[in-house]
Each structure stands twice: as C-alpha cells, then as structure tokens.
Amino acid sequence: MATVARPFTSHDQPLDRLSGTPRAHALDRWIFVLTAGLFIVITLVGFIPDSAMKLTLIKAGQRPPFPLVAHAHAVLMGSFLLLLFAQTWMMASGRCAQHKKVGIAAFVLAPLLVIVGFILAPTNYHLMWHAAQVAPPEARAALAQRIPVLDDILLLQLRIGVLFPLFLALGLSVRNRDAGLHKRMMLIAPAMALPAAFDRITWIPSSMPASPLSTSLYPLLALAPMFLWDVIRNGRVHRAYWLMLAFYGPAALLVGLAWDTPWWHATARQIMGV
C-alpha cells in the first residue's frame, strides 16, 4: 500500500539536551562559546600591550614592579576565563557529564578571584601614593595627578567587586534547576570585569578619565552578540538580562554621580587610609 509522505516538522530535528526542544540552528549551541571566546580576545588585546609597556617602564626604573598580588590576579582571571570557555565548549558539544565535573573548579576560582581583587585594589593605590611621596621633585607632580584618577577607578573596582560575585552566585545557585538562566549569568558575571581590559585598548573611543560612560557601555557591547541572538531566536528578552539591568543600571548610575566629585575623592582616601 502506498504511504502518504509526512511533512517535515520541527519534531524531526535533533533535540537540545538541555531544554528538550528542537535544535534549529548551530548558533543556539555555540553563541555562548563565541561569547566566552570574545571575552578572552578582549582581555588579551587590552592587557598584553599594556603589560609590555609597563614592563619597559619597570626596567627603566620609572615605575615600581608589579606586586605579587597582581600576578596572582592575572593567573586567577586567566584561569577563570579559560574555564568559562571550556565549560561552554563542553556543553555545546554535548559533554554534559564533563561539564559538571570540571565546573566544580568555579567554586574555588571564583572566591579566590574576588578576595585577590579586593586585595589588589588598595595595593595598587598605596603603591602609587607612596611613589608620589618619595619620587624626585620633577616626577612628583605627574604622579600626584594620578591619585584623583585612582580615586575614580576605585569606584569601578567596587562595582566589579559587587556585581561579579553577585551574578556569579546567582548563576551557580540555579545550575541544577534553570539551565537557561545559569549559562547566561555565568557569562554576564565576567562581563562586569571587562572594563579593566577595554580601558587599556587605546585605539577604541573612551570617555576616561573625564567620565565613566565608556566603562559602563563596553560590557554591554561585549554581551550584545549573545543578547541579540537570544532576542532573534526567542522573540523576547530573557529574564537574565532583566536581572542584570536591575543591578547594573543603578550601579552604573551611582558611579556616574560620584565620579570626580570632592565628596568621593575625600571618601576614597578615607577608605584607603591615606
């Protein structure tokens, strides 16, 4: 008996292991890998030339050597970004069991990264403050001009120090019950720290040090490919982005209001104990 051809439907497509829905496009699986890879590229483009320049100044005796905590921070952040890339790659390629095993490392790296970050900020501040006090007279004025800039940078460091662990904790807390929120928050969290790299890329537009506007916009730009693909594929804004906006918006506003104000300069130096 002849059979009637059945029309091809979405149910004939391979299923996504996380959601059980048809996997309609490769980017549904790989957009998170591409985003994690983009974070690594931004970090390398920002920090490699800047570090090379500073090493030259150190050899010439024009700036103090990097403190040990700076090396520790670089290793931890690099390790976290590589872990993030590996985790997204494993999920995109269907290695769910390996993803869960390797993901345990985040519970070690993340707290260490936050602790070291809170040590690094005052360490760098005090190094510059001390250098401004003991430098030769011809260099002292230039170094002293850097102190107000460091006051303002402390605002950005505090924003990162609050939002990075907050979003990371949220992402980790829902890993077993909300895969969609989990994977987005795990990328939104490190995006909060990207201003440190963007500010070191000298050939892109920047509002620094006059305004923190560029430091607030560039993390959103780094997340834009993932966000746009989400909206195109789902026809709506995922709640992960609304959660980000609920905290990131007020934080960015507070940084902008406090930026380069006499009150903040006095407060920053009181916090730093100088």
C-alpha positions as CSV (number, residue, x, y, z in Angstrom):
1,M,0.0,0.0,0.0
2,A,1.3,3.4,-0.9
3,T,2.1,5.7,2.1
4,V,1.5,9.4,2.2
5,A,4.6,11.5,2.7
6,R,4.6,13.2,6.1
7,P,5.6,16.9,6.0
8,F,8.9,17.7,7.7
9,T,8.3,19.4,11.1
10,S,10.5,20.8,13.9
11,H,10.0,17.5,15.8
12,D,12.2,15.8,13.2
13,Q,15.2,17.9,14.2
14,P,17.7,16.8,16.8
15,L,16.8,17.8,20.3
16,D,18.8,20.1,22.6
17,R,19.9,18.0,25.6
18,L,19.3,20.8,28.0
19,S,15.9,22.0,27.0
20,G,14.5,19.1,25.1
21,T,13.4,21.4,22.3
22,P,14.4,21.1,18.6
23,R,17.9,22.4,18.0
24,A,17.1,24.6,15.0
25,H,20.4,26.4,14.5
26,A,24.1,25.8,15.3
27,L,24.3,29.2,17.0
28,D,21.8,28.1,19.6
29,R,24.6,25.9,20.9
30,W,27.7,27.9,20.0
31,I,26.7,31.5,20.7
32,F,27.8,31.0,24.4
33,V,31.2,29.6,23.2
34,L,31.7,32.5,20.9
35,T,30.9,35.0,23.7
36,A,33.3,33.3,26.1
37,G,36.0,33.4,23.3
38,L,35.3,37.1,22.7
39,F,35.9,37.8,26.4
40,I,39.4,36.2,26.1
41,V,40.2,38.1,23.0
42,I,39.2,41.4,24.6
43,T,41.3,40.6,27.7
44,L,44.4,39.7,25.6
45,V,44.1,42.8,23.4
46,G,43.8,45.0,26.4
47,F,46.4,43.6,28.7
48,I,49.2,42.3,26.5
49,P,50.3,45.7,25.1
50,D,49.7,47.5,28.4
51,S,51.7,44.9,30.4
52,A,54.6,45.1,27.9
53,M,54.6,48.9,28.2
54,K,54.6,48.8,32.0
55,L,57.4,46.2,32.0
56,T,59.5,48.6,29.9
57,L,58.9,51.3,32.4
58,I,59.8,49.0,35.3
59,K,63.1,48.1,33.6
60,A,63.8,51.8,33.2
61,G,63.1,52.5,36.8
62,Q,60.1,54.7,36.0
63,R,57.5,52.7,37.9
64,P,57.6,50.1,40.7
65,P,57.5,46.4,39.9
66,F,54.2,44.6,39.8
67,P,53.2,43.4,43.3
68,L,52.8,39.6,43.8
69,V,49.0,40.0,44.2
70,A,48.8,41.4,40.6
71,H,50.4,38.2,39.3
72,A,48.0,36.2,41.3
73,H,45.1,38.1,40.0
74,A,46.3,37.7,36.4
75,V,46.6,33.9,36.8
76,L,43.2,33.6,38.5
77,M,41.4,35.7,36.0
78,G,43.1,33.9,33.1
79,S,42.2,30.6,34.6
80,F,38.6,31.6,35.1
81,L,38.2,32.8,31.5
82,L,39.7,29.6,30.2
83,L,37.4,27.6,32.5
84,L,34.4,29.5,31.2
85,F,35.4,28.8,27.6
86,A,36.0,25.1,28.3
87,Q,32.6,24.9,30.1
88,T,30.7,26.5,27.2
89,W,32.5,24.3,24.7
90,M,31.7,21.1,26.6
91,M,28.0,21.9,26.8
92,A,27.9,22.9,23.1
93,S,29.5,19.6,22.1
94,G,27.2,17.5,24.3
95,R,29.8,16.7,27.0
96,C,27.4,17.4,29.9
97,A,29.0,15.0,32.4
98,Q,32.4,16.5,31.9
99,H,30.9,20.0,32.2
100,K,29.5,19.2,35.7
101,K,32.8,17.7,36.9
102,V,35.0,20.5,35.7
103,G,32.5,23.1,36.8
104,I,33.5,22.3,40.5
105,A,36.6,24.4,39.9
106,A,34.5,27.5,39.7
107,F,33.7,27.1,43.4
108,V,37.4,27.5,44.1
109,L,38.4,30.0,41.4
110,A,35.6,32.5,41.9
111,P,36.0,33.2,45.7
112,L,39.8,33.4,45.3
113,L,39.4,35.9,42.4
114,V,37.1,38.1,44.5
115,I,39.4,38.0,47.5
116,V,42.5,38.8,45.5
117,G,40.7,41.6,43.6
118,F,39.8,43.3,46.9
119,I,43.5,43.0,47.9
120,L,44.8,44.2,44.6
121,A,42.8,47.5,44.5
122,P,44.3,49.0,47.8
123,T,47.7,47.5,47.0
124,N,47.9,49.4,43.7
125,Y,46.5,52.5,45.3
126,H,49.1,52.6,48.1
127,L,52.0,51.9,45.6
128,M,51.1,54.9,43.6
129,W,50.5,57.0,46.7
130,H,53.9,56.0,48.1
131,A,55.6,56.7,44.8
132,A,54.1,60.2,44.7
133,Q,55.5,60.9,48.1
134,V,59.1,59.7,47.5
135,A,59.6,60.4,43.8
136,P,62.1,63.0,42.6
137,P,60.6,66.5,42.5
138,E,60.4,66.5,38.7
139,A,58.3,63.4,38.7
140,R,56.3,64.0,41.9
141,A,53.7,66.4,40.3
142,A,52.9,63.9,37.5
143,L,52.4,61.1,39.9
144,A,50.3,63.2,42.2
145,Q,48.0,63.9,39.3
146,R,47.3,60.1,39.1
147,I,45.9,59.9,42.6
148,P,42.5,61.5,41.7
149,V,42.2,59.2,38.8
150,L,42.8,56.2,41.1
151,D,40.1,57.6,43.4
152,D,37.7,57.3,40.5
153,I,39.0,53.9,39.3
154,L,38.2,52.7,42.8
155,L,34.5,53.3,42.0
156,L,34.8,50.9,39.0
157,Q,36.6,48.3,41.1
158,L,33.9,48.4,43.7
159,R,31.3,48.0,41.1
160,I,33.1,44.9,39.7
161,G,33.7,43.6,43.2
162,V,30.0,43.7,44.0
163,L,28.4,42.7,40.7
164,F,30.8,39.9,39.6
165,P,30.3,37.7,42.7
166,L,26.6,38.6,42.8
167,F,25.9,37.5,39.3
168,L,28.2,34.5,39.6
169,A,26.5,33.3,42.8
170,L,23.1,33.7,41.1
171,G,24.3,31.6,38.1
172,L,25.8,28.9,40.3
173,S,22.7,28.7,42.6
174,V,20.4,27.8,39.7
175,R,22.7,25.4,37.8
176,N,20.6,22.3,38.6
177,R,17.1,23.8,38.0
178,D,17.4,26.6,35.4
179,A,20.0,25.9,32.7
180,G,19.0,28.9,30.6
181,L,19.5,31.4,33.5
182,H,22.6,29.6,34.7
183,K,24.5,29.7,31.4
184,R,23.6,33.4,30.8
185,M,24.6,34.6,34.3
186,M,27.9,32.7,34.1
187,L,28.7,34.9,31.1
188,I,27.2,38.1,32.4
189,A,29.3,37.9,35.6
190,P,32.7,38.1,34.0
191,A,31.5,40.8,31.6
192,M,31.3,43.1,34.6
193,A,35.1,42.9,34.9
194,L,35.8,43.7,31.2
195,P,36.2,47.5,31.7
196,A,39.7,46.7,33.0
197,A,40.6,45.4,29.6
198,F,38.6,47.9,27.5
199,D,40.3,50.8,29.3
200,R,43.7,49.5,28.2
201,I,42.7,49.4,24.5
202,T,44.0,52.8,23.4
203,W,42.6,52.7,19.9
204,I,38.9,52.5,20.8
205,P,36.8,55.5,21.8
206,S,36.9,56.2,25.5
207,S,35.4,58.7,27.9
208,M,38.0,58.1,30.5
209,P,39.1,59.7,32.8
210,A,36.6,62.5,32.4
211,S,33.6,60.2,32.6
212,P,32.8,56.5,33.3
213,L,30.3,56.3,30.4
214,S,32.5,54.1,28.2
215,T,33.3,51.7,31.1
216,S,29.5,51.3,31.5
217,L,28.7,50.7,27.9
218,Y,31.5,48.4,26.7
219,P,30.5,45.4,28.9
220,L,27.1,45.7,27.3
221,L,28.7,45.8,23.9
222,A,30.6,42.6,24.7
223,L,27.3,40.9,25.6
224,A,25.5,42.3,22.6
225,P,26.0,39.3,20.2
226,M,24.6,36.8,22.8
227,F,21.7,39.2,23.7
228,L,20.8,39.9,20.1
229,W,20.8,36.2,19.1
230,D,18.6,35.5,22.2
231,V,16.1,38.1,21.1
232,I,16.1,37.0,17.5
233,R,15.7,33.3,18.3
234,N,13.3,33.6,21.2
235,G,11.4,36.7,20.3
236,R,11.8,38.2,23.8
237,V,14.3,39.3,26.3
238,H,15.5,36.5,28.6
239,R,15.0,37.3,32.2
240,A,18.7,37.0,32.8
241,Y,19.2,40.4,31.1
242,W,16.4,42.0,33.1
243,L,18.2,40.8,36.3
244,M,21.4,42.2,35.0
245,L,19.8,45.5,34.3
246,A,18.1,45.7,37.7
247,F,21.5,45.7,39.4
248,Y,23.9,47.0,36.7
249,G,21.7,50.1,35.9
250,P,21.7,51.5,39.4
251,A,25.4,50.6,39.9
252,A,26.4,52.5,36.8
253,L,24.2,55.5,37.8
254,L,25.8,55.7,41.2
255,V,29.3,55.5,39.7
256,G,28.4,58.3,37.3
257,L,27.0,60.5,40.1
258,A,30.0,60.0,42.4
259,W,32.7,60.3,39.6
260,D,35.3,63.0,40.2
261,T,33.3,64.7,43.0
262,P,35.1,66.3,46.0
263,W,33.0,64.1,48.3
264,W,34.1,60.9,46.5
265,H,37.8,61.9,46.5
266,A,37.7,62.5,50.2
267,T,35.8,59.3,50.8
268,A,38.2,57.2,48.6
269,R,41.2,58.4,50.5
270,Q,39.5,57.7,53.8
271,I,38.7,54.2,52.6
272,M,42.3,53.8,51.6
273,G,43.6,55.2,54.8
274,V,45.8,57.9,53.3
